[in-house]
Amino acid sequence: MCQSTFQAVIKMAKYNLIVYSLIAIVIVLIIANVYLLNSNLSITSQKESLATKQEMSNLLTQVKTALDSELEQVDLDIQSACQQLSTVNFGSSQVRAILSALVDNNSFIKSASLEVDGILVAVEPEERSYIEGSDVTNQEQTIRLRQTLRPVMSNQIKLVENIYGVVMAAPIFNNDKTFVGAVTIVIEPNQLINQTITSIYNGADYTFMGIQVDGLVLYDVDQAQIGTETLSNPVFQGFPDLLATCQRMATEKAGYSTYEFKPSLASSDVISKELFWVTIEIYGTEWRLAIIHVLS
């Protein structure tokens, strides 16, 4: 009887060992499957992230190329106007015809002027002619142009019209190669950048931002941010990653970063974002153009 009981115990122990072993194998298989599932999800997530970054980079390149092309065409048009004005009397009607054509050829040019000795002597279109006679001697583009005798572009400044804009200016030389004046045009970066972006991308996955190297926002889908100074405005001071990103953008011509900020200035929420940026440059003045994606 004792031997029979002992054998039963042994048999039960073997049975339990098999059961526990099977349970252990099942647990290991479950863990392995969970790990593989998580690994696959991670790989899928990584692939999606890489695809997003590639799409962002491609879109940013397209918009940059288009913006560069727009500004290069403006440069050609300004140089052509300077060449034409170099051979005409500044008091003739030809001056206004040349300036008017310059405005008509570019939808984002708000006005074109002939500047002589720091004075705007002719301005087109006609609705801007009220600023004729204005002294722009102390504006940054006038100072730089006279120092270099080369085409220049200002940062966004307050204009004599009491509005904000960017001024591009190029020197006029007569047949004797003597500097006699300058052609100046006023552009609105917000309009230029917006119309360039919308001609390429109308989706909702990404947004764009244009910013000067000093941190002044030139373009953003959140209109309230346009004209704000990211490096000094108190609104941005509570977001160190954003400030660090803007500081990098001030010194680096291209890059990638992540940061946290509000969806808009009016929002109380905080979300994570990633962005790539590149440089738009003409006449020695640089803008940073960024594409932004909200991280899930």
C-alpha positions as CSV (number, residue, x, y, z in Angstrom):
1,M,0.0,0.0,0.0
2,C,2.8,2.4,0.8
3,Q,4.6,1.5,-2.4
4,S,1.5,2.1,-4.4
5,T,1.0,5.5,-2.7
6,F,4.6,6.4,-3.3
7,Q,4.3,5.5,-7.0
8,A,1.1,7.6,-7.2
9,V,2.9,10.6,-5.7
10,I,5.8,10.1,-8.2
11,K,3.3,9.9,-11.0
12,M,1.5,13.0,-9.9
13,A,4.8,14.9,-9.5
14,K,5.7,14.0,-13.1
15,Y,2.3,15.1,-14.3
16,N,2.6,18.4,-12.5
17,L,6.1,18.9,-13.9
18,I,4.8,18.4,-17.4
19,V,1.8,20.7,-16.8
20,Y,4.1,23.4,-15.3
21,S,6.5,23.0,-18.1
22,L,3.7,23.4,-20.6
23,I,2.5,26.4,-18.8
24,A,6.0,27.9,-18.7
25,I,6.3,27.2,-22.5
26,V,2.9,28.9,-23.1
27,I,4.0,31.9,-21.0
28,V,7.3,32.2,-22.9
29,L,5.5,32.0,-26.2
30,I,3.0,34.7,-25.1
31,I,5.9,36.9,-24.0
32,A,7.7,36.2,-27.2
33,N,4.6,37.1,-29.3
34,V,4.0,40.3,-27.3
35,Y,7.7,41.2,-27.8
36,L,7.4,40.5,-31.5
37,L,4.2,42.4,-31.7
38,N,5.7,45.4,-29.9
39,S,8.8,45.1,-32.1
40,N,6.6,45.1,-35.2
41,L,4.7,48.0,-33.9
42,S,7.9,49.8,-33.1
43,I,9.3,49.0,-36.6
44,T,6.0,50.2,-38.2
45,S,6.1,53.4,-36.1
46,Q,9.8,54.0,-37.1
47,K,8.9,53.5,-40.7
48,E,6.0,55.9,-40.5
49,S,8.2,58.4,-38.7
50,L,10.9,58.1,-41.4
51,A,8.2,58.4,-44.2
52,T,6.9,61.6,-42.5
53,K,10.4,63.1,-42.2
54,Q,11.1,62.3,-45.9
55,E,7.8,63.9,-46.9
56,M,8.5,67.0,-44.8
57,S,12.0,67.3,-46.4
58,N,10.6,66.9,-49.9
59,L,7.9,69.5,-49.4
60,L,10.3,71.9,-47.7
61,T,12.7,71.6,-50.7
62,Q,9.9,72.3,-53.1
63,V,8.8,75.4,-51.3
64,K,12.3,76.7,-50.9
65,T,13.0,76.1,-54.6
66,A,9.8,78.0,-55.5
67,L,10.6,80.9,-53.2
68,D,14.2,81.1,-54.4
69,S,12.8,81.3,-58.0
70,E,10.4,84.1,-57.1
71,L,13.1,86.2,-55.5
72,E,15.5,85.5,-58.4
73,Q,12.9,86.7,-60.8
74,V,12.3,89.9,-58.7
75,D,16.1,90.4,-58.8
76,L,16.1,90.2,-62.6
77,D,13.1,92.6,-62.8
78,I,14.8,95.1,-60.5
79,Q,18.1,94.9,-62.4
80,S,16.1,95.4,-65.7
81,A,14.4,98.5,-64.2
82,C,17.7,99.9,-63.0
83,Q,19.2,99.4,-66.5
84,Q,16.2,101.2,-68.1
85,L,16.3,104.1,-65.6
86,S,20.0,104.5,-66.2
87,T,19.3,106.0,-69.6
88,V,16.2,108.2,-69.0
89,N,15.6,111.6,-67.5
90,F,14.4,111.1,-63.9
91,G,11.7,113.8,-64.5
92,S,10.2,112.0,-67.5
93,S,7.0,110.0,-67.7
94,Q,9.1,106.9,-68.5
95,V,10.1,106.6,-64.9
96,R,6.6,105.9,-63.8
97,A,6.0,103.5,-66.6
98,I,9.1,101.5,-65.6
99,L,8.1,101.4,-62.0
100,S,4.5,100.6,-62.8
101,A,5.7,97.6,-64.9
102,L,7.8,96.4,-62.0
103,V,4.8,96.3,-59.7
104,D,2.5,94.8,-62.3
105,N,4.9,91.9,-63.0
106,N,4.9,90.7,-59.4
107,S,1.7,90.3,-57.3
108,F,3.5,90.5,-54.0
109,I,5.3,93.8,-54.7
110,K,3.3,96.5,-53.0
111,S,5.2,99.5,-54.5
112,A,8.2,100.5,-56.5
113,S,10.1,103.7,-56.1
114,L,12.9,105.8,-57.6
115,E,15.1,107.0,-54.8
116,V,17.6,109.8,-55.3
117,D,19.8,111.2,-52.5
118,G,17.7,109.4,-50.0
119,I,14.4,110.9,-51.2
120,L,11.6,109.0,-52.9
121,V,11.1,111.1,-56.0
122,A,8.6,108.7,-57.8
123,V,6.4,106.0,-56.4
124,E,4.1,103.5,-58.1
125,P,1.2,102.5,-58.0
126,E,-0.6,105.8,-57.8
127,E,-2.3,105.0,-54.5
128,R,1.2,105.0,-52.9
129,S,2.3,108.2,-54.5
130,Y,1.4,110.1,-51.3
131,I,4.8,109.1,-49.9
132,E,6.7,110.8,-52.7
133,G,9.2,113.3,-51.1
134,S,9.7,111.1,-48.1
135,D,13.2,110.8,-46.7
136,V,14.5,107.3,-46.3
137,T,18.1,108.2,-45.7
138,N,18.1,106.5,-42.3
139,Q,16.5,103.2,-43.3
140,E,18.7,100.2,-43.2
141,Q,18.6,99.3,-46.8
142,T,19.5,102.9,-47.9
143,I,22.5,102.9,-45.5
144,R,23.7,99.5,-46.7
145,L,23.2,100.3,-50.4
146,R,25.3,103.4,-50.1
147,Q,28.0,101.6,-48.2
148,T,28.3,98.8,-50.7
149,L,26.7,100.1,-54.0
150,R,25.2,96.7,-54.3
151,P,21.6,95.4,-54.2
152,V,20.3,94.9,-50.6
153,M,17.3,93.6,-48.8
154,S,16.2,95.0,-45.4
155,N,14.7,93.1,-42.5
156,Q,11.1,93.8,-41.9
157,I,10.9,97.4,-40.9
158,K,8.3,100.2,-40.4
159,L,7.9,102.0,-43.7
160,V,7.2,105.6,-44.3
161,E,3.6,104.5,-45.2
162,N,3.4,103.6,-41.4
163,I,3.1,99.9,-42.3
164,Y,5.5,97.0,-42.0
165,G,7.3,95.4,-44.9
166,V,10.6,94.4,-46.4
167,V,12.5,96.7,-48.8
168,M,14.7,95.5,-51.7
169,A,16.9,98.1,-53.3
170,A,19.3,98.1,-56.2
171,P,21.7,100.9,-57.4
172,I,21.3,102.8,-60.7
173,F,24.5,103.8,-62.5
174,N,24.6,106.2,-65.5
175,N,26.6,105.6,-68.7
176,D,29.7,106.9,-66.9
177,K,29.2,104.3,-64.2
178,T,28.4,107.0,-61.6
179,F,25.9,106.1,-58.9
180,V,22.8,108.3,-59.5
181,G,20.0,106.7,-57.4
182,A,18.2,103.4,-56.6
183,V,15.2,101.4,-57.4
184,T,13.4,100.2,-54.3
185,I,10.5,97.9,-53.9
186,V,8.3,96.9,-50.9
187,I,7.2,93.3,-50.4
188,E,5.1,91.7,-47.8
189,P,6.9,88.4,-46.8
190,N,3.7,87.0,-45.4
191,Q,2.0,87.2,-48.7
192,L,5.0,86.0,-50.7
193,I,5.5,83.0,-48.5
194,N,1.8,82.1,-48.3
195,Q,1.1,82.2,-52.0
196,T,4.2,80.2,-52.7
197,I,3.2,77.5,-50.2
198,T,-0.4,77.3,-51.3
199,S,0.7,76.8,-54.9
200,I,2.5,73.6,-53.8
201,Y,0.7,72.3,-50.7
202,N,-2.8,72.6,-49.4
203,G,-2.8,69.7,-46.9
204,A,-3.4,69.7,-43.2
205,D,-0.6,67.4,-42.0
206,Y,2.1,70.1,-42.0
207,T,2.4,73.8,-41.5
208,F,5.1,76.3,-42.4
209,M,6.8,79.2,-40.7
210,G,9.1,82.0,-42.0
211,I,11.4,83.7,-39.6
212,Q,14.2,86.2,-39.7
213,V,17.5,85.2,-38.1
214,D,16.8,87.7,-35.3
215,G,13.7,85.6,-34.4
216,L,11.0,87.9,-35.9
217,V,8.2,85.8,-37.3
218,L,7.5,86.7,-41.0
219,Y,4.9,84.0,-41.7
220,D,2.8,81.6,-39.7
221,V,-0.6,80.0,-40.2
222,D,-1.4,81.5,-36.8
223,Q,-1.8,85.1,-37.8
224,A,-1.3,86.3,-34.2
225,Q,2.3,85.1,-34.3
226,I,3.3,87.2,-37.4
227,G,5.5,90.1,-36.2
228,T,6.3,88.6,-32.9
229,E,9.9,88.2,-31.7
230,T,10.4,84.7,-30.5
231,L,13.6,85.3,-28.7
232,S,12.3,88.2,-26.6
233,N,8.5,88.0,-26.4
234,P,7.4,86.8,-22.9
235,V,4.9,84.4,-24.5
236,F,7.7,82.2,-25.6
237,Q,9.8,82.3,-22.5
238,G,8.1,79.4,-20.8
239,F,9.1,77.0,-23.6
240,P,12.9,76.3,-23.4
241,D,13.0,73.8,-26.2
242,L,11.3,76.3,-28.5
243,L,13.8,79.0,-27.6
244,A,16.7,76.7,-28.0
245,T,15.3,75.8,-31.5
246,C,15.0,79.4,-32.5
247,Q,18.5,80.1,-31.2
248,R,19.8,77.3,-33.4
249,M,17.8,78.6,-36.4
250,A,19.5,82.0,-35.9
251,T,22.9,80.5,-36.5
252,E,22.4,77.3,-38.4
253,K,21.3,77.5,-42.1
254,A,19.5,74.2,-42.0
255,G,18.5,71.6,-39.4
256,Y,16.0,69.5,-37.5
257,S,14.5,69.9,-34.0
258,T,11.7,69.0,-31.7
259,Y,10.0,71.2,-29.1
260,E,6.8,71.9,-27.2
261,F,4.5,74.8,-27.8
262,K,0.8,75.8,-28.1
263,P,-1.2,74.9,-31.2
264,S,-1.8,78.7,-31.4
265,L,-1.1,81.7,-29.2
266,A,-4.8,81.7,-28.1
267,S,-4.6,78.1,-27.0
268,S,-4.0,76.9,-23.5
269,D,-2.9,73.4,-24.7
270,V,0.7,72.3,-25.2
271,I,1.7,69.9,-27.9
272,S,4.9,68.4,-29.2
273,K,6.2,69.3,-32.6
274,E,9.0,68.6,-35.0
275,L,10.4,70.8,-37.7
276,F,13.0,71.0,-40.5
277,W,14.3,74.3,-41.6
278,V,16.3,75.7,-44.5
279,T,17.6,79.2,-45.6
280,I,16.1,81.6,-48.1
281,E,18.8,84.2,-49.0
282,I,19.0,87.1,-51.4
283,Y,21.2,90.2,-51.3
284,G,23.0,89.0,-48.2
285,T,19.8,88.9,-46.1
286,E,18.6,85.5,-44.8
287,W,15.3,84.1,-43.8
288,R,14.6,80.7,-42.3
289,L,11.8,78.6,-43.8
290,A,10.5,75.8,-41.6
291,I,8.0,72.9,-42.1
292,I,6.3,71.8,-38.9
293,H,4.6,68.5,-37.9
294,V,2.6,67.8,-34.8
295,L,3.9,64.6,-33.0
296,S,1.3,62.2,-31.9
